[in-house]
Amino acid sequence: MKKIFLIILSLILISCSGNYKVKNYKNEIPKWYVENSESRFKFFGKSQSDSESLEIALRKAEVLAVGDALFKIKSNVNAVKESYLLDKQGKKDSSSTNEIIVNYEEKIVQAIKGYEISEYKTSKKKIYKTKNGYKVFLLIEFNKKELFSSLDQV
């Protein structure tokens, strides 16, 4: 009876474990990689990397995707600043919002320019096997609330 129980338990555990299937690269790009992802609540970064090692390809893709998200944040400083101030305006009355705008606008811009992403989530990932190694396509998402929390400290 114990042997049957152990066999059944082993089969259940084996069937529950998932494996990622790596396809051979056939000169195709994921549709989500070509399209720009936009959200009111998140920033997105995407990247593609190649390496002989899967681990290095994944790490390179992550670093490049974070860099892409930071580039979008820092190159759109005024839009991010306006989004932050609108978020603050929704939480406070208009007189305190005007005070924030007057007193902290330049500090907000400088904080955005110096911001570094610390937490992000991998939204989509596609891994291909090439004849020389691996090709990874990656999309990360970063919550705007993380950035706004950081700006609240200014």
NORRARA-V371587 format. One line per field, one symbol per residue. ss: DSSP state (@ for helix, = for strand, . for the rest). phi: phi as a letter, one per 40 degrees, with the letter a starting at -180 (. if undefined). psi: psi as a letter, one per 20 degrees, with the letter a starting at -180 (. if undefined). Layout:
# NORRARA-V371587
ss = ???
phi = ???
psi = ???
This chain:
# NORRARA-V371587
ss = .@@@@@@@@@@@@@@@......==......@@@@.......==========..@@@@@@@@@@@@@@@@@@@@@@.@@@@@@@@@@@@@@@..@@@@@@@@@@@@@@@@@@@@.......==========..===========@@@@@@@@@..
phi = .ccccccccccccccccbbccccccbfbbddccccccbacbabbbbababacbcdccccccccccccccccccccbdccccccccccccccbcccccccccccbdcccdccccccbcbbabccaabbbcbcbibbbbbbbbbcccccccccccc
psi = ghggghgggghggghhpqqppoqqpllqpqghhhqppqqhiqqqpqrpqqqhpgghggggggghgghgghggghilgggggggghhghhhirrhghghgggghjghhgghhghjqpphprpogqpppqprijcqpppqpqqpphhgghhhhhi.
